Amino acid sequence: MSALTLAPLGNWLQGNGRLIRRVQWVVVLFYVTLLVVPAVLPLPDESAHIVNNLTIFAQFVFWGIWWPFVLLSMLLVGRAWCGVLCPEGSLTEWASSKGRNRAIPRWMRWGGWPFVAFSMTTLYGQLVSVYQYPKAVLLVLGGSTAAAIMVGYLYGREKRVWCKYLCPVNGVFEVLSKLAPMHNKVDVDAWRKSYHSVIPIQPINCAPLVAMRQMQGASDCHMCGRCSGHRDAIVLSARAPNHEVVKLGAQLATGWQSVLILFGLLGIALGAFQWGVNPHFIEVKQLAAGWLIERDILWPFAENAPWWLLTNYPMQRDVFSWLDGSLVASYILGMGVLMGCALSAIIGLASRLLGPWQRQRFYHLCQALIPLAGCGVFLGLSALTVNLLKNDGVPVFWISDLRLILLIGASLWSFRLAVGIAHQYATTRLQRMAALGVFALALALVDVNWVLMFWIW
């Protein structure tokens, strides 16, 4: 696949902006319907199925199809979801076109928001059982959408300020799209020559605020096609999936991306998927309950928290006490800290074996874990897909083998990226082999946790 075979696609996107915006509004309507209507309907009973109950159908669409395959799309076509289909992106840009056009405040530009937003949204979603209950979905996803509209109304003009700085999944999409086999390639020489052109250059509204001339990778670009052919210097092109991580990571990898990978995707997200199936979680809860009872401390057993703070659905016999909520939050955050620190130590040692300590090399090597991090989140989200299909009588005997194949494939991909990165820094074969041997420990640590979740617990 060459750049020439993809250029017509980029030009088609550029020339059909009106059609794309109409499609975006159809997606918005579909999204709002599935978000709002189930929240005002009675909760489904045990006889409800995907095909005969809107609430179950919405649950399956959001968590069984929508989010897992949006993540997968980042690996296949970059952030095309963001630029072409995302309802929040469409709404925040629309609100920005009608809004106050204020300057983006300095606090909003802080680089840690993607990690903080992802972590807090993941934690809060677990506390209110966002995967199970439509009111929680409306609160979490609807709250995010309302915030996106408000930020769009206040800041910028026809821009996606929310998407650029505050979207809870922006950081996840950034790191996953580094592996996409396509991107908008910028020809710097052609751009420079365009300054001497006698033909007027039409300005481009880059809604996600990408500095187009300096754009090297696919992390920030929303693949909307608006800039295709701009100054005869931007063209939708194919590339090797490993190119951005291996070749450009030494310049483009950042500390906050490393934190998101190590502590977020491989820590907090893992804890969020794992706590409900870990038998030791129940043992710890029983020990904590016994300790509290012995000391006559009974308020943590109260089940009076509102549903928007902790899960509280008595009719479904699903209520979190304050103790439950505390333990769930502790488990998720604890996994984030433990996995993040352990992986940081392993990757730090591997980086040190490649030469004198360099912080940027550590960031670069962290990006080799992106395939395994993305695979883990996909497997965790798709676990709900599997459960819903099981409940509807769909045979899923093949899922265990598929999970194993995906986990092995992602681990090998991560190791291949590490090999490419190590080649750039190691001066001897022994040095390279030692670093890769240590890096393999990081892969083993992550894989063991998924093995525990899917095959042992």
C-alpha positions in Angstrom: 0.0 0.0 0.0 1.6 3.3 -1.1 1.0 6.9 -0.4 -0.6 7.2 -3.9 -3.2 4.6 -3.1 -4.3 6.4 0.0 -4.3 10.0 -1.3 -7.7 9.6 -3.1 -9.2 8.6 0.3 -7.8 11.7 1.9 -9.0 13.8 -0.9 -12.5 12.3 -0.7 -12.7 13.1 3.0 -11.5 16.6 2.2 -14.1 17.1 -0.5 -17.1 15.6 1.4 -17.0 17.5 4.6 -20.7 18.3 4.4 -21.6 14.6 4.0 -19.3 13.8 7.0 -21.0 16.4 9.2 -24.4 14.9 8.3 -23.2 11.5 9.3 -21.8 13.0 12.5 -25.3 14.3 13.4 -26.8 10.9 12.8 -24.2 9.4 15.2 -25.1 12.1 17.7 -28.8 11.3 17.5 -28.1 7.5 17.9 -25.7 8.2 20.8 -28.1 10.5 22.7 -31.0 8.1 22.2 -29.1 5.1 23.7 -27.8 7.4 26.4 -31.0 9.0 27.6 -33.9 6.6 26.8 -32.6 3.6 28.8 -32.0 5.8 31.8 -35.8 6.6 32.1 -36.9 3.0 31.5 -37.4 0.4 34.2 -34.4 -1.8 34.7 -34.6 -5.1 32.8 -35.6 -8.3 34.4 -33.9 -11.7 34.0 -35.9 -12.4 30.8 -34.5 -9.4 29.0 -32.1 -9.9 26.0 -30.2 -7.9 23.6 -32.8 -8.2 20.9 -35.9 -7.4 22.9 -34.8 -4.9 25.5 -33.5 -1.4 24.7 -31.5 -1.1 27.9 -29.6 -4.4 27.3 -29.2 -3.4 23.7 -27.7 -0.1 24.7 -25.4 -1.8 27.2 -24.2 -4.1 24.5 -23.7 -1.3 22.0 -21.8 1.0 24.3 -19.6 -1.5 26.2 -19.7 -4.6 24.0 -19.2 -3.1 20.6 -18.6 0.7 20.7 -15.7 1.1 23.0 -13.7 -2.1 22.3 -13.8 -1.6 18.6 -13.2 2.2 18.8 -9.9 1.2 20.6 -9.2 -1.3 17.9 -9.8 1.3 15.2 -7.0 3.4 16.6 -4.6 0.6 15.6 -6.1 0.2 12.1 -7.0 3.7 10.9 -5.6 6.1 13.5 -7.9 8.6 15.1 -10.4 8.5 12.2 -13.1 7.8 14.8 -12.3 11.2 16.5 -12.4 13.1 13.2 -15.3 11.5 11.5 -17.7 9.8 13.9 -17.1 10.8 17.6 -20.3 12.5 19.0 -18.4 14.4 21.6 -16.0 15.8 19.1 -18.9 16.9 16.8 -20.8 18.5 19.6 -17.8 20.4 21.1 -16.8 21.8 17.7 -20.4 22.8 17.0 -20.7 24.5 20.4 -17.3 26.2 19.7 -18.7 27.7 16.5 -21.5 29.4 18.5 -19.6 30.2 21.6 -17.6 32.8 23.4 -14.3 32.3 21.6 -12.2 32.7 24.8 -8.5 32.0 24.9 -7.5 28.6 26.1 -6.5 29.0 29.8 -3.0 28.0 30.9 -4.3 25.4 33.4 -6.1 23.5 30.7 -2.9 23.0 28.7 -1.3 21.0 31.5 0.0 17.8 30.1 -1.2 15.5 32.9 -4.9 15.9 32.2 -5.2 12.9 29.9 -3.9 10.6 32.6 -5.9 12.2 35.4 -9.1 12.3 33.4 -8.7 8.6 32.3 -7.9 7.5 35.8 -10.7 9.3 37.6 -13.3 8.3 35.0 -12.2 4.7 35.2 -12.4 4.7 39.0 -15.7 6.6 39.2 -17.2 4.3 36.6 -16.4 1.3 38.7 -17.8 2.8 41.9 -21.2 3.5 40.2 -21.2 0.3 38.1 -21.2 2.1 34.7 -21.1 -1.1 32.8 -24.3 -2.4 34.3 -26.7 0.5 34.9 -28.1 3.1 32.4 -28.3 5.9 34.9 -24.6 5.5 35.6 -23.9 5.5 31.9 -25.9 8.7 31.5 -24.0 10.2 34.4 -20.5 9.2 33.2 -20.8 9.5 29.4 -23.5 12.2 29.5 -21.5 14.2 32.0 -18.4 14.0 29.8 -20.5 15.1 26.8 -22.0 18.0 28.7 -18.5 19.1 29.7 -17.3 18.8 26.1 -20.2 21.1 25.0 -19.5 23.6 27.7 -15.7 23.7 27.0 -16.5 24.1 23.3 -18.9 27.0 24.0 -16.4 28.8 26.1 -13.1 28.3 24.3 -11.8 28.6 20.7 -13.7 29.2 17.5 -14.8 26.0 15.7 -12.1 24.1 17.6 -12.1 20.9 19.7 -10.4 22.2 22.8 -12.1 19.5 24.9 -10.6 16.8 22.6 -7.2 18.3 22.7 -6.8 18.7 26.4 -9.5 17.2 28.6 -11.2 14.2 26.9 -10.8 11.2 29.3 -9.7 8.9 26.4 -7.6 11.4 24.4 -4.4 10.1 25.9 -5.3 6.5 25.2 -6.2 7.3 21.6 -2.9 9.2 21.3 -0.7 6.3 22.3 -2.7 3.6 20.4 -2.7 5.6 17.1 1.1 5.6 17.2 0.7 2.1 15.8 -1.7 2.9 12.9 -0.4 1.9 9.5 -1.5 5.3 8.0 -1.0 8.9 8.8 -1.1 12.4 7.1 2.4 12.8 5.9 3.8 16.3 5.8 6.3 17.3 3.1 8.3 20.1 4.7 10.0 21.1 1.5 6.8 21.3 -0.4 5.3 23.4 2.4 8.3 25.8 2.3 8.0 26.1 -1.5 4.3 27.0 -1.2 5.2 30.3 0.3 6.4 31.5 -3.1 3.2 30.3 -4.9 1.2 32.9 -6.8 -2.0 30.8 -6.2 -3.8 31.9 -3.0 -3.6 29.3 -0.2 -6.9 28.5 1.4 -6.7 28.4 5.2 -7.5 25.2 6.9 -9.5 24.9 10.1 -7.7 22.2 12.1 -10.2 21.6 14.8 -8.0 19.5 17.1 -5.4 22.3 17.0 -2.6 20.4 15.4 0.5 22.3 14.3 0.2 20.9 10.8 3.6 22.0 9.4 5.4 20.3 12.4 3.2 17.2 12.4 5.3 14.0 12.4 3.2 11.2 13.9 -0.4 10.3 14.1 -1.1 10.9 17.8 -2.7 14.4 17.5 -4.2 14.1 14.0 -8.0 13.3 13.9 -7.8 12.0 10.4 -10.7 14.2 9.3 -9.2 14.8 5.8 -9.6 18.6 5.9 -5.9 19.2 5.3 -5.5 16.7 2.5 -3.5 18.3 -0.3 -3.0 21.5 1.7 -0.1 23.5 0.1 0.5 20.3 -1.9 2.4 19.2 1.2 0.0 16.9 3.1 -1.1 13.5 1.9 -2.7 10.5 3.5 0.0 7.9 3.4 0.8 4.4 4.5 3.6 3.6 6.8 5.1 0.7 8.8 3.0 0.2 12.0 6.2 0.3 14.1 7.6 3.4 12.5 6.3 6.1 14.9 7.2 4.2 18.1 10.6 3.0 16.9 11.9 5.8 14.7 10.2 8.9 16.2 9.8 7.9 19.8 13.2 9.3 20.8 11.7 12.8 20.0 8.0 12.4 20.5 7.6 10.2 23.6 6.7 12.2 26.7 6.7 11.6 30.4 2.9 11.9 30.7 2.5 9.3 28.0 4.7 7.0 29.9 2.7 7.6 33.1 -0.5 6.8 31.2 0.9 3.6 29.8 2.5 2.3 33.0 0.2 3.5 35.7 -3.0 4.0 33.7 -3.5 1.4 31.0 -1.3 -1.3 32.7 -2.3 -0.5 36.3 -5.5 1.3 37.0 -7.4 -0.2 34.0 -6.2 -3.7 35.0 -7.4 -3.2 38.5 -10.8 -2.0 37.3 -11.3 -5.1 35.3 -9.7 -7.5 37.8 -11.2 -6.6 41.2 -14.6 -8.3 40.6 -13.1 -11.7 39.8 -10.2 -11.7 42.3 -11.1 -14.2 45.1 -8.6 -12.5 47.4 -10.6 -9.3 47.2 -13.4 -11.1 49.1 -10.9 -12.4 51.7 -9.6 -8.9 52.3 -13.1 -7.6 52.6 -13.9 -10.2 55.3 -10.8 -9.4 57.2 -11.5 -5.7 57.1 -15.1 -6.3 58.2 -14.0 -8.4 61.1 -11.4 -5.8 62.2 -14.1 -3.1 62.1 -16.7 -5.2 64.0 -14.2 -6.0 66.7 -13.7 -2.3 67.3 -17.4 -1.5 67.1 -16.8 0.7 64.0 -20.1 0.1 62.1 -20.6 3.1 59.9 -18.6 1.7 57.0 -21.3 -1.1 56.6 -24.0 1.5 55.9 -25.6 1.2 52.5 -27.0 4.7 52.3 -24.8 6.3 49.6 -26.7 7.7 46.7 -26.5 5.8 43.4 -24.5 8.6 41.8 -21.7 8.1 44.4 -21.7 4.4 45.0 -23.7 1.6 43.4 -27.1 1.5 45.1 -29.8 -0.7 43.4 -31.6 -2.6 46.2 -34.2 -4.1 43.8 -31.3 -5.8 42.0 -29.6 -6.8 45.2 -26.6 -4.7 44.2 -25.6 -2.1 46.8 -22.2 -0.9 47.8 -21.5 -0.1 51.4 -19.0 2.5 52.3 -16.6 -0.3 53.0 -17.2 -1.8 49.5 -16.6 1.5 47.8 -13.4 2.1 49.8 -12.0 -1.4 49.0 -12.9 -1.1 45.3 -11.2 2.3 45.1 -8.2 1.0 47.1 -7.8 -2.0 44.9 -8.0 0.0 41.6 -5.6 2.7 42.8 -3.4 0.2 44.5 -3.0 -1.8 41.3 -2.2 1.4 39.5 0.6 2.2 42.0 2.0 -1.3 42.3 2.0 -2.1 38.6 3.2 1.4 37.6 6.1 1.3 40.1 7.1 -2.3 39.2 7.0 -1.7 35.5 8.8 1.6 35.9 11.6 -0.2 37.8 11.9 -2.9 35.1 11.8 -0.5 32.2 14.2 1.8 34.0 16.7 -1.1 34.5 16.3 -2.1 30.8 16.9 1.5 29.8 20.0 1.8 32.0 21.5 -1.4 30.5 21.3 0.4 27.1 23.7 3.1 28.3 24.1 6.0 30.8 20.7 7.0 32.2 18.6 9.1 29.9 15.1 10.1 30.8 14.1 10.3 27.1 15.3 6.8 26.4 13.2 5.5 29.3 10.1 7.3 27.8 11.0 5.8 24.4 11.3 2.2 25.8 8.0 2.6 27.7 6.2 3.0 24.3 7.2 -0.5 23.4 4.4 -1.6 25.8 1.7 0.1 23.9 0.5 -3.1 22.0 0.2 -5.1 25.2 -1.5 -2.1 27.0 -4.0 -1.7 24.2 -4.7 -5.4 24.0 -5.4 -5.6 27.8 -8.0 -2.8 27.7 -9.6 -4.4 24.6 -9.7 -7.8 26.4 -11.1 -6.2 29.6 -13.9 -4.4 27.8 -14.7 -7.3 25.5 -15.3 -9.5 28.6 -18.6 -7.7 29.0 -19.3 -8.5 25.3 -18.7 -12.2 26.1 -21.0 -12.2 29.1 -23.8 -10.5 27.3 -23.5 -13.0 24.4 -23.4 -15.9 26.9 -26.6 -14.6 28.5 -28.3 -14.6 25.1 -27.3 -18.2 24.4 -24.6 -17.4 21.8 -21.8 -20.0 21.9 -18.5 -18.5 22.9 -16.4 -21.6 23.3 -13.7 -20.0 21.1 -13.1 -17.0 23.3 -10.4 -18.5 25.5 -8.3 -19.5 22.5 -8.8 -16.1 21.0 -7.8 -14.3 24.2 -4.6 -16.3 24.4 -3.8 -15.6 20.7 -4.3 -11.9 21.2 -2.3 -11.8 24.4 0.6 -13.7 22.8 0.4 -11.6 19.7 0.4 -8.3 21.6 3.4 -9.5 23.7 5.4 -10.4 20.7 4.6 -7.1 19.1 5.7 -5.2 22.2 8.9 -7.2 22.2 9.5 -6.5 18.5 9.2 -2.8 19.2 11.6 -3.1 22.1 14.1 -4.8 19.8 13.8 -1.9 17.3 14.3 0.6 20.1 17.2 -1.3 21.6 19.0 -1.3 18.2 19.1 2.5 18.3 20.9 2.7 21.6 22.9 -0.5 22.3 26.6 -0.5 21.3 27.1 -4.2 21.7 25.0 -7.3 21.2 25.4 -8.3 24.8 24.1 -5.0 26.0 21.1 -5.3 23.7 20.3 -8.8 24.8 20.6 -7.9 28.5 18.2 -5.0 28.1 15.7 -7.1 26.1 15.9 -9.9 28.7 14.9 -7.4 31.4 12.2 -5.9 29.2 10.7 -9.4 28.8 10.1 -9.4 32.6 7.7 -6.4 32.1 5.8 -8.4 29.5 5.7 -11.4 31.8 4.4 -9.3 34.7 1.5 -8.0 32.7 0.7 -11.3 31.1 0.6 -13.1 34.4 -2.1 -10.7 35.6 -4.3 -11.4 32.6 -3.7 -15.1 33.0 -4.9 -14.9 36.6 -8.0 -13.0 35.5 -9.1 -15.1 32.6 -7.8 -18.6 33.4 -7.1 -19.0 37.1 -9.5 -16.9 39.1 
